[in-house]
Amino acid sequence: MNIQVRVAVTAAVLTLAGCGGSSEPAAPVAAPTEVAAVKTPPPVYPIELACQAIGGTTTLKVVVGTDGKPGQVQLVSGSGNAQLDEQAQKAVEGWQFKAATRAGQAVPTTIQVPVSFNPPQPKPDECFAVEERLRRGG
């Protein structure tokens, strides 16, 4: 191959290499993220129930909004005690999450949240006064 042909081939190759245009490479798409708990204070555990060893787990369906706040909280399965279920729901309504994302944008997400009430062991000293009050009918 003579020198002129080589120069022409090299020029053609260089020209074709630049055919992608002069635009910048596409920005990478952000990886999706899942909901993350940020602030989840425990529910109020009524001392009367704790002292009587009444506990259980309440499971709630929670729709976490784009702002990370629970927008809707519904009972999926109860603990066996309506008062505990109510306390679980009240607590979760005040929780704060980091919203899930898709393509870098926050999206509402539905999750299930178990809230457990475990009777304290050993019983707190406060239980003796509660048990006495219950024994007397009040």
C-alpha positions in Angstrom: 0.0 0.0 0.0 1.4 3.3 -0.9 1.7 6.3 1.4 -1.3 8.2 0.0 -3.6 5.3 0.5 -2.4 4.8 4.0 -3.0 8.5 4.8 -6.5 8.3 3.3 -7.4 5.1 5.3 -6.1 6.6 8.5 -8.1 9.8 7.9 -11.2 7.8 7.2 -10.8 5.8 10.4 -10.2 8.9 12.4 -13.3 10.5 10.9 -15.5 7.5 11.6 -14.2 7.4 15.2 -15.6 10.8 15.8 -19.1 10.0 14.3 -20.6 9.6 17.8 -21.0 13.4 17.8 -19.4 15.8 20.2 -22.0 15.4 23.0 -20.9 14.4 26.5 -21.3 10.8 27.6 -24.7 10.1 29.2 -24.9 10.5 32.9 -25.3 7.3 34.7 -28.8 6.5 36.0 -29.0 6.5 39.8 -29.5 3.1 41.3 -32.8 2.5 43.0 -33.0 2.7 46.8 -35.4 1.1 49.2 -37.2 2.7 52.1 -35.0 3.2 55.2 -36.2 3.8 58.7 -34.8 7.1 60.1 -36.7 7.8 63.3 -38.8 5.1 64.9 -39.5 5.7 68.5 -41.2 2.8 70.3 -44.9 2.8 71.0 -46.4 3.5 74.4 -46.7 0.2 76.2 -49.5 0.6 78.7 -48.0 -0.4 82.1 -51.2 -2.3 83.1 -50.8 -4.6 80.1 -47.0 -5.0 80.5 -47.4 -5.9 84.2 -50.0 -8.6 83.2 -47.6 -10.0 80.7 -50.0 -9.1 77.8 -47.9 -8.6 74.7 -47.9 -9.6 71.0 -46.9 -8.3 67.6 -49.0 -5.9 65.5 -48.3 -5.9 61.8 -49.1 -2.7 59.9 -49.2 -1.9 56.2 -47.6 1.5 55.8 -47.5 3.7 52.7 -44.4 5.8 52.9 -44.7 9.0 50.9 -42.1 10.8 48.9 -41.5 13.0 51.9 -40.6 9.9 54.1 -43.8 10.3 56.2 -46.3 7.5 56.6 -49.3 8.6 54.6 -51.5 5.6 55.4 -51.2 3.1 58.1 -53.5 0.0 58.2 -53.8 -3.0 60.4 -52.7 -6.2 58.7 -52.7 -8.5 61.7 -53.4 -7.7 65.3 -51.5 -8.5 68.5 -54.6 -10.0 70.1 -55.2 -6.8 72.1 -56.9 -3.7 70.6 -55.1 -1.3 72.9 -51.7 -2.6 71.8 -52.8 -2.4 68.1 -53.9 1.2 68.6 -50.6 2.2 70.3 -48.7 0.6 67.5 -50.6 2.5 64.9 -50.2 5.8 66.7 -46.5 5.3 67.0 -45.9 4.3 63.4 -48.0 7.3 62.2 -45.3 9.5 63.7 -42.3 7.7 62.4 -39.9 9.1 59.8 -38.4 7.2 56.9 -36.0 8.0 54.0 -38.2 7.5 50.9 -37.4 4.9 48.3 -36.1 6.2 45.0 -36.3 5.2 41.3 -34.1 6.9 38.7 -33.1 9.4 41.4 -36.6 10.5 42.3 -38.4 9.7 45.5 -41.4 7.4 45.1 -44.2 6.3 47.4 -43.7 2.7 48.7 -45.9 0.3 50.6 -44.2 -1.7 53.3 -45.2 -4.0 56.2 -44.0 -3.1 59.7 -44.1 -5.5 62.7 -44.4 -3.7 66.1 -43.7 -6.0 69.0 -44.7 -5.6 72.6 -42.6 -7.8 74.9 -43.5 -7.9 78.6 -40.6 -6.8 80.7 -38.6 -9.4 82.6 -38.3 -9.0 85.5 -41.4 -7.0 86.2 -40.6 -3.4 87.0 -41.3 -2.3 90.6 -44.1 -0.1 89.3 -46.1 -3.3 88.5 -46.6 -4.1 92.2 -48.7 -0.9 92.6 -50.6 -1.6 89.4 -51.3 -5.2 90.5 -52.6 -4.0 93.9 -54.8 -1.4 92.3 -56.2 -4.1 89.9 -56.7 -6.5 92.7 -58.8 -3.9 94.6 -60.9 -3.4 91.5 -59.6 -0.1 90.2 
